[in-house]
Amino acid sequence: MFEIIEDTLIDSIKLLPFLFITYLIMEYIEHKMGEKSKKIIKKSGKFGPIIGSALGIFPQCGFSVSATNLYAGRVITLGTLISVYLATSDEMIPIFISEGTPIHVILKILGLKLIIGIMGGFLVDFIYRFKKNKNENKADDGITHICEEEHCHCDESGIFKSAIKHTVNIFLFIIIVTFVINILVYLIGEENIANILLNKPIIGPIIAGLIGLIPNCAASVILTNMYLENVISVSSLIAGLLTSAGVGLAVLFKINKGLKENFRIVGILYSIGVIAGIILEFIGIKV
């Protein structure tokens, strides 16, 4: 047990400077792009799934929240909302960078999420058709308030303090998640876990997809660390990251009227993520 705790702390502490630098860059991008992104997606129209996916893969704090608000006011289509959710990666990028993951691996995963996001968004719009309400003000009013309420750090006074806060929060998440994973690997055995998740192409994406539905950054932290620890395959990782919409899902149930519709949206998101993961598993996708 002592060795597990020691290894967890040492491995996590090594990530701190890389996490901070990455979040500092991300906060700068967010402050520069935040309002522009919202304006662009509001004007996306029938090309919403393309714009939504393209903007979603950039690590922007609270963008899934903004998209949720816009959908609640029927400013964007359901397909556009789904494309944003599918493309959003939350904490995957900073964790990968801090762990020294090759850039081509990160780009391939983001590329797959982008493509799946676009295809999934257009498919949903094709099925549900394009419905738009001109009431844009209704959709935009609550963004800042909800963003602050959910502590997504997108409206703080300075990028330096915001980067420190985000780094500390995710660092603590990483310690907890890594510790739990190490305990499970120790108690169950790496080979047994591999037999449960890695060698069963359907079960892996199904479980990862459920983890992805956790409505905060914990989901992407858990999934990314499980992948880095060789607990899940890359196709299961992608399945989980596709369903991981961050705090956007929590906000959806808070502001979008119609409980049945919200559960239907979650079902659509989960189905696309899991099916995509299973397909990628069967075709033997490698990164």
N, C-alpha and C positions, 0 to 999 in steps of 0.2 A: 504493500500500500504506500509506504514511504517513497519508494522508487517511482511509483505512478505519479504521486503529488509533485515530486521533485522534477520529473521529466516534463510534466504539464506546465509548471511554472517557468522552467528554463526555456522551453519551446515558445511559450506565450510572450515572455519578456523580450525575446529576440525580435518579435514582430513590432514592438512599440514604435521605434523610429520610422519604420516603413509605413505603418498605419497612419501616423501623424502626417507625414509628408503627402501621402495619398489623399487623405481627407482635406488637407489644406488646399490642394489642387482642385478637389471636387467642390469645396465650398466656393472657391473663386469662380469656377465654371457656373455653379448654381446662381451666384449673385449676378453674373453677366447674362445668363441665358434664361433665368426663371420666367420673367414677364414676357420675353420674346417667345418662349416656347408656348405659353398659354395663348398668346395672340395668334400664333401660327396654327395651332391645332383648332382654334375656334373657327378659322377660315378654311379648314381643310376640305369640307364638303364630302363629296363621294370618294375623294382620295384619302379620307381619314385614316384607314388602316395602314397605308404607307407612311403617312406623316406620323401617326401615333406610334408605330413600331420604331421608326427612325429616331424619334425623340425619346422613346422609352428606354432604349439601350444606353443612353447617356446617363451617368449616375447623378440624377438631379433629385435633391431632397423634396419630397412631397409632390412629385409630378403625377403619381397615380392618384393622389388626393385631388389635385386640380382637375384631372380628367373625370374623376367621379362626380365632382361638383358640376362640371359642364354637362355630363350625361344626365344628372338629376334634373337639370333645367332644360333637357332635350336640345342642347346646343350642338352636341356631337351624337353620332349614331352609336348603337350598341356595339357594332363591329369595331368602331374606333376605340371604344372603351376596352373591349376585349384585347385588341392589338396592343394597347398600352400595358395592360396587365401582363400579357404574355411576354412582352419584351423587357419589362422591368426586372432588373437583377439585384437590386438592393445592395447588400454587402459583399456580393461575390467578387467584384472587381478589386476592392481594397485588400481583401483576404488573399486572393490569388497573387496580387502584386507583392504583398508583404511576405508571402511564402516563396517568392522567386519563381513562380510558375511561368514557363516560356510564353512570350507574347503571342506566338502563333496559336497556342492552345486557347488563350483567352479570346482572341479574335475569331477563331473557329466556333467557339461556343456562342459568342455574341452574334455571329453571322447566322447560325442555325436558329437562334431565338428571333432574330430579325425576320428571317424568311417565314418561319412558322407563325409569327405574329401577323405578318401581312396576309398570308394565306388564310389563317383562322379568322381574321377580321373581315376579309372580303366574303368568306363563306357565311359568316353570321349575318352580315348585311344582306347577302343574297337571299338568305332564308327569311329574315325578319323584315326585309325591305328597309328603305330609307325613310325615317321619320324624324322630323326636325321641328322644334318649337322656336319661334323667333325671340322668345323671352331670354335674352342673353344675360341681362342684369341679375335675374334670379339665380342663375347658375354661378355667377362670379362673386356674389356678395360674401359667401361664407368661407371662401378659400383660406384667407389669412387667419380667421378665427379658428377654424378647425385645425389648420396646420399647427398653430401655436398650442392648441389644446392637446393634440396628439404628440407634442414634443418632437417634432421632426426637424427642428433647428433651422428651418429655412428662412426665418424672419429675424434672426438675432443681429446684434449691433455690429459685430466684427467677425471676419472669417477666421481669425486666429483663435479667439475664445471658442467659437463654434467648432472648429477643428479639434481642439483639445477635448471639449466635452464629448464629441462624437467618438474620438479615439478611446477615451476612458470607458465609455459605455460599451463599445464593441469589444474592447480588450477584456472586460469582465465577462461578457457573453462567451468569448472565445475560451477563456479559462474554464468556465463551467461546462461548456459543450465538449471541449477536449478532454476534460477530466472524466465526464460521464462516458464518452466513447472509449477512452482507455480502460475504464473499469469494465465495461461490457466486453471489450476484446479480451481482457484478462480472464474474466469469469466464464465467458462462453467459448472463447477461442477464436482466433482469426479465421481458421479454416472452416469452423462451423458457421460463422457469420457469412463467410463467402459463399458457402453452400446454400444459405437461406436467401441471400439477396443477390450476390453477383452471378450465380449460376442459374437463376430462375428469372428469365427475361420479363415475365408478366408481373410477378410479385414485386420486383424492385421498383419499377415505375409507379405501381399502385400505391406502395407505401411512401415513396418519395413525394408523390403528388399530394398525399394527405398531409405530409409535413409542410409542404409548400403553402398550404392553406392557412397556416398560423398567421394571423393578421398583424405581424410586426417584423422587425428585422431579424428576429431569432430564427425564422425559417431558413433564410439564405445562409446564415451563420452555421446552422446545424448541417444543412445539405453540403455546403462547400467543405466543411471539415470532415464530414463522412467520406466525401470523395477523395480528399487529400490523404485520409487514413486508409484508403482502399477498402472501405466498407461497402460502398455502392459504385456501380459502373457509371461511365460518362452519360449513357442514355438515361439512367435513373436520375442523375444529377440534373440533366436538362429537363426531364419531366417535372421534377420538383421546382426548378427555377421558373418554369413556364407558369406553374400555378401560384407561384409566390409573388403576390401583388403588393406586398408590404402592408402599410397601414390603410391602403386604399379600400380593402374589403371591409375593414371596421367602419370606415367613414360611409361606405355604401349603405350599410344597415342603419346608420344613424340618420342620414339625410334623404335617402331615396324612398319615397312612399311605395308601399306594396311589398310585403314580406315574401310573397310567392315569387315575384319578379326577381328579388334579390337572391333567393335560393336558386332560381333558374339560372341566373348569371354565374353563380358559384359552380353550379353543375356543368355549365358550358365550358367554363375555364378549366375545371378539373378534367372533363372528358377530353378536351383538346390536348392538354398537357400529358395525360396518361397515354392516350392513343399515339401521340407523336413519339413519346418515349419508347413504347413497345415497338413501333415501326423502326425507329433508329436502332433498337436492340437487335431486331431480326435481320436488318441489312448490314449489321456489324459495323456501325459507325465508329471511327477512331479519330482522336484528336491528338 
